[in-house]
C-alpha cells in the first residue's frame, strides 16, 4: 500500500498556480459526485487531487474556514475487495457497500468512514491496469 494522492477541497481558482509553483503539473481532469477533480503530479512523491465542489453541498463545509482544506488521503492497493475485508475485520466501515468509479478513467475507489480513522477520510484506490 502506497500513498496515491492527497485530496484537497478548494474553492480557490488560483490553487493550480500555487501547485505549479511547488513543482506540480496538471495531469488529468475529471468529474465525480458533483465536483470537478483536477489531478496534479510532480516528478517525485504522491499526486495531489484538487476537488472543486460544483453541486456537492457537503464538500463546501470543508472550505468554511479556509478556501482550501485537506479532504482525504488516498492509498493505492492491489485489490479493493481484499483490502476492505481486511479493514472490516478490524471493525472499520466503508462509506459505500461497493467500490465506486473514481474521477480518472479506470479508477475504482472506496472511502472508509472517518469515525474510526481519527476523523481522517481515507480513500482506497485501484486502477484497471493494476
SESEVEX-696280 format. One line per field, with one value per residue: residue number from 1; x, y negated, z negated of N, C-alpha, C in turn. Coordinates in Angstrom, 2 decimals. Layout:
residues N
k NUM|...
nX X|...
nY Y|...
nZ Z|...
caX X|...
caY Y|...
caZ Z|...
cX X|...
cY Y|...
cZ Z|...
//
This chain:
residues 130
k 1|2|3|4|5|6|7|8|9|10|11|12|13|14|15|16|17|18|19|20|21|22|23|24|25|26|27|28|29|30|31|32|33|34|35|36|37|38|39|40|41|42|43|44|45|46|47|48|49|50|51|52|53|54|55|56|57|58|59|60|61|62|63|64|65|66|67|68|69|70|71|72|73|74|75|76|77|78|79|80|81|82|83|84|85|86|87|88|89|90|91|92|93|94|95|96|97|98|99|100|101|102|103|104|105|106|107|108|109|110|111|112|113|114|115|116|117|118|119|120|121|122|123|124|125|126|127|128|129|130
nX 0.85|0.64|0.89|-1.31|-2.46|-3.01|-5.88|-7.40|-9.88|-11.10|-12.13|-10.80|-9.80|-7.20|-5.56|-4.27|-2.16|-0.53|0.18|1.61|3.79|4.95|6.02|4.34|2.36|-0.55|-2.15|-4.42|-7.98|-11.27|-14.65|-16.66|-19.24|-20.66|-18.59|-15.70|-12.66|-9.23|-6.14|-2.89|0.56|3.89|7.45|8.41|7.12|3.73|0.68|-1.52|-4.88|-7.25|-10.28|-13.01|-15.87|-19.03|-21.84|-22.06|-23.01|-22.10|-19.34|-18.64|-18.56|-16.03|-14.57|-15.32|-13.82|-11.44|-10.39|-9.20|-8.75|-7.62|-8.89|-8.87|-6.81|-5.38|-4.83|-3.11|-4.02|-3.72|-6.00|-9.23|-11.43|-10.27|-8.78|-10.71|-12.09|-10.10|-9.86|-12.48|-12.55|-11.20|-12.98|-13.54|-15.49|-16.83|-17.78|-19.50|-21.18|-19.98|-17.09|-16.61|-16.75|-13.92|-12.56|-10.81|-10.17|-10.68|-10.23|-11.04|-12.67|-12.98|-14.20|-13.28|-15.20|-14.83|-15.08|-13.62|-11.07|-9.53|-10.87|-9.97|-10.46|-10.14|-9.21|-9.33|-7.72|-7.73|-6.60|-7.68|-5.63|-4.10
nY 1.17|-2.12|-5.72|-7.20|-9.67|-12.99|-14.45|-17.53|-19.94|-22.67|-26.02|-27.97|-29.48|-29.89|-27.89|-26.03|-27.47|-27.88|-25.21|-24.61|-26.32|-24.97|-22.84|-21.00|-19.61|-19.95|-17.02|-15.46|-15.74|-15.42|-14.43|-13.92|-12.91|-15.44|-17.28|-18.97|-17.48|-17.77|-16.48|-16.66|-16.19|-15.54|-15.31|-13.65|-11.86|-11.66|-12.32|-15.20|-15.73|-18.04|-18.87|-20.47|-21.72|-21.71|-21.10|-19.84|-20.08|-19.07|-19.08|-21.75|-22.49|-21.89|-24.05|-26.22|-27.65|-28.12|-28.68|-26.49|-23.14|-20.17|-17.15|-14.29|-11.31|-9.25|-5.88|-3.61|-0.37|3.21|4.85|3.85|5.20|7.26|5.64|4.03|5.97|6.71|4.37|4.21|6.49|5.62|3.91|1.52|-0.59|-0.92|-3.74|-3.31|-0.36|1.00|0.76|-2.30|-4.14|-6.19|-9.54|-9.45|-7.79|-4.28|-4.16|-2.95|-3.31|-3.36|-4.72|-4.99|-5.12|-8.00|-7.82|-5.84|-6.36|-8.34|-10.67|-11.26|-11.21|-8.42|-7.10|-4.26|-3.05|-1.72|-0.82|-0.08|1.13|2.28
nZ 0.00|0.94|0.82|2.97|3.72|2.37|1.24|1.76|0.96|2.66|3.17|4.32|7.18|7.95|6.99|8.59|9.74|7.49|6.93|9.25|8.93|6.84|8.11|9.32|11.99|14.00|14.64|15.21|15.62|14.26|13.41|10.53|8.47|8.43|8.44|9.73|10.54|10.32|11.15|10.06|10.72|9.61|10.17|8.25|5.45|4.05|5.91|6.16|5.65|6.57|5.48|6.61|5.53|7.12|7.32|4.95|1.90|-0.58|-0.44|-0.50|-3.17|-4.06|-3.28|-4.76|-6.68|-5.44|-2.08|-0.93|-1.85|-3.56|-2.40|-1.95|-2.32|0.02|0.69|2.66|3.57|4.06|4.37|4.05|2.95|1.34|-0.38|-1.67|-3.08|-4.87|-6.42|-7.43|-9.02|-11.21|-12.30|-10.97|-8.81|-5.51|-3.48|-1.35|-0.12|1.96|4.17|5.99|9.14|9.81|10.28|12.38|15.52|15.40|12.68|9.48|6.38|2.80|-0.15|-3.61|-6.58|-8.58|-11.34|-12.79|-11.95|-13.13|-12.47|-9.94|-6.48|-4.59|-1.53|0.46|3.31|6.60|9.90|13.24|14.76|12.79
caX 0.00|1.40|0.04|-1.59|-2.59|-3.56|-7.05|-7.74|-11.10|-10.75|-12.97|-9.85|-9.47|-5.76|-4.83|-3.42|-0.94|0.28|0.73|2.63|4.98|5.54|6.60|3.32|1.75|-1.88|-2.01|-5.73|-9.19|-12.45|-15.78|-17.14|-20.19|-20.97|-17.38|-14.62|-11.46|-8.00|-5.02|-1.58|1.68|5.25|8.43|8.57|6.08|2.34|-0.04|-2.50|-6.18|-7.98|-11.72|-13.68|-17.30|-19.94|-23.20|-21.96|-23.04|-21.35|-17.93|-18.43|-18.29|-14.59|-13.95|-15.95|-12.82|-10.35|-10.82|-8.59|-8.62|-7.35|-10.12|-8.63|-5.56|-5.73|-3.82|-3.25|-4.00|-3.78|-7.37|-10.16|-12.26|-9.47|-8.36|-11.84|-12.34|-9.07|-10.24|-13.73|-12.22|-10.71|-14.06|-13.70|-16.60|-16.73|-18.87|-20.42|-21.06|-19.15|-16.23|-17.27|-15.84|-13.24|-12.59|-9.92|-10.56|-10.16|-10.03|-12.10|-12.37|-13.90|-13.78|-13.55|-15.87|-13.82|-15.32|-12.55|-9.77|-9.11|-11.58|-9.38|-11.13|-9.16|-9.72|-8.56|-7.78|-7.09|-6.78|-7.99|-4.41|-3.43
caY 0.00|-3.37|-6.90|-7.50|-11.12|-13.75|-15.15|-18.83|-20.59|-24.08|-26.94|-28.97|-29.24|-30.05|-26.81|-25.41|-28.28|-27.56|-23.87|-24.68|-26.92|-23.94|-21.79|-20.07|-19.95|-19.38|-15.79|-14.94|-16.34|-14.57|-14.83|-12.87|-13.27|-16.86|-18.08|-18.88|-16.94|-18.00|-15.71|-17.25|-15.28|-16.08|-14.30|-12.73|-11.93|-11.40|-13.38|-15.99|-15.89|-19.21|-18.67|-21.76|-21.44|-22.44|-20.85|-18.97|-20.93|-18.50|-19.44|-23.16|-22.67|-21.82|-25.33|-27.29|-28.44|-28.42|-28.29|-25.21|-22.31|-18.75|-16.37|-12.87|-10.66|-8.11|-4.84|-2.65|1.01|4.21|5.33|3.15|6.17|7.87|4.62|3.60|7.08|6.62|3.26|4.57|7.49|4.86|3.05|0.31|-0.52|-1.71|-4.68|-2.64|1.09|1.50|-0.25|-3.22|-4.72|-7.40|-10.66|-9.15|-6.56|-3.04|-4.30|-2.46|-3.82|-3.18|-5.53|-4.46|-6.09|-8.63|-7.63|-5.03|-6.71|-9.60|-11.73|-11.45|-10.48|-7.60|-6.52|-3.16|-3.25|-0.79|-1.20|1.07|1.81|2.93
caZ 0.00|1.03|0.99|4.37|3.80|1.26|1.75|1.21|1.43|2.83|3.93|4.80|8.59|8.16|6.34|9.60|9.85|6.32|7.10|10.30|8.32|5.98|8.94|9.81|13.27|14.18|15.41|15.63|15.04|14.33|12.56|9.65|7.42|8.41|8.26|10.72|9.91|11.09|10.60|10.29|10.46|9.57|10.58|7.13|4.43|4.44|6.59|5.41|6.30|6.12|5.66|6.62|5.47|8.01|6.84|3.78|0.71|-1.71|-0.32|-0.81|-4.60|-4.26|-2.94|-5.52|-7.40|-4.52|-0.74|-0.58|-3.05|-3.36|-2.32|-2.15|-1.94|0.87|0.73|3.77|3.09|5.13|4.53|3.15|2.22|0.28|-1.34|-2.51|-4.01|-5.92|-7.31|-8.11|-10.05|-12.36|-12.80|-10.18|-7.87|-4.29|-3.27|-0.43|-0.23|3.06|4.78|6.92|10.12|9.38|11.21|13.51|16.24|14.83|11.23|8.59|5.04|1.68|-1.30|-4.94|-7.46|-9.42|-12.78|-13.37|-11.37|-13.76|-11.74|-8.62|-5.42|-3.88|-0.29|1.02|4.75|7.53|11.30|14.10|15.20|11.64
cX 0.90|0.43|-0.08|-1.68|-3.14|-4.70|-7.30|-9.10|-10.76|-11.81|-12.11|-9.44|-7.97|-4.93|-3.88|-2.11|0.01|0.94|1.80|3.91|5.70|6.10|5.62|2.83|0.38|-1.76|-3.34|-6.84|-10.34|-13.55|-16.23|-18.06|-20.42|-19.79|-16.46|-13.37|-10.27|-6.85|-3.71|-0.51|2.97|6.18|8.62|7.37|4.68|1.74|-0.95|-3.76|-6.84|-9.44|-12.37|-15.18|-18.09|-21.35|-23.21|-21.86|-22.20|-19.87|-17.65|-18.10|-16.80|-13.92|-14.58|-14.93|-11.67|-10.77|-10.22|-8.37|-8.29|-8.68|-9.87|-7.19|-5.94|-4.55|-4.12|-3.07|-4.10|-5.22|-8.28|-10.97|-11.49|-9.12|-9.51|-12.22|-11.35|-9.42|-11.50|-13.50|-11.72|-11.76|-14.26|-14.83|-16.33|-17.94|-19.94|-20.20|-20.14|-18.23|-17.00|-16.26|-15.20|-13.30|-11.66|-10.44|-9.90|-9.96|-11.26|-11.70|-13.40|-13.33|-14.13|-14.23|-14.85|-14.00|-14.16|-11.15|-9.27|-9.65|-10.92|-10.16|-10.05|-9.86|-8.78|-8.80|-7.14|-7.40|-6.96|-6.75|-3.68|-3.69
cY -1.23|-4.53|-7.17|-9.01|-11.69|-14.56|-16.45|-19.25|-22.07|-24.82|-28.06|-28.63|-29.30|-28.93|-26.13|-26.15|-27.99|-26.20|-23.84|-25.30|-25.93|-22.76|-20.76|-20.55|-19.29|-18.19|-15.29|-15.72|-15.37|-15.15|-13.65|-13.47|-14.78|-17.76|-17.92|-18.44|-17.14|-17.29|-16.34|-16.24|-16.06|-14.97|-13.25|-12.87|-11.70|-12.59|-14.14|-16.08|-17.12|-18.99|-20.04|-21.53|-22.33|-22.34|-20.08|-19.81|-20.39|-18.85|-20.89|-23.39|-22.60|-23.17|-26.50|-28.21|-28.87|-27.96|-26.96|-24.42|-20.87|-18.01|-14.90|-12.48|-9.42|-7.14|-3.86|-1.24|1.96|4.64|4.62|4.14|6.82|6.85|4.19|4.71|7.04|5.53|3.60|5.60|6.82|3.86|1.75|0.51|-1.39|-2.63|-4.07|-1.13|1.69|0.39|-1.05|-3.69|-5.99|-8.46|-10.47|-7.91|-5.33|-3.05|-3.76|-2.85|-3.35|-3.98|-4.80|-5.54|-6.67|-8.44|-6.87|-5.40|-8.07|-10.82|-12.09|-10.63|-9.75|-6.96|-5.41|-3.18|-2.08|-1.28|0.05|1.82|2.50|4.42
cZ 0.00|1.16|2.49|4.57|2.50|1.84|1.02|1.76|1.53|3.63|4.51|6.23|8.85|7.52|7.33|9.78|8.70|6.50|8.19|9.77|7.40|6.78|9.46|11.17|13.34|15.11|15.97|14.96|15.20|13.47|11.75|8.61|7.31|8.18|9.46|9.98|10.83|10.39|11.04|9.92|10.38|10.02|9.49|6.20|4.96|5.17|5.65|6.25|5.71|6.50|5.54|6.67|6.42|7.45|5.52|2.51|-0.44|-1.63|-0.66|-2.29|-4.91|-4.04|-3.69|-6.19|-6.50|-3.13|-0.25|-1.87|-2.66|-3.37|-2.61|-1.81|-1.17|0.95|1.86|3.22|4.28|5.42|3.54|2.33|1.08|-0.80|-2.24|-3.49|-5.17|-6.92|-8.09|-9.20|-11.33|-12.87|-12.05|-9.18|-6.65|-4.19|-2.36|-0.55|0.84|3.56|5.84|7.98|9.55|10.47|12.41|14.23|15.61|13.33|10.50|7.17|4.03|0.51|-2.59|-5.77|-8.44|-10.92|-13.44|-12.86|-11.87|-13.00|-10.40|-7.61|-4.61|-2.69|0.13|2.52|5.48|8.94|12.14|14.53|14.06|11.64
//
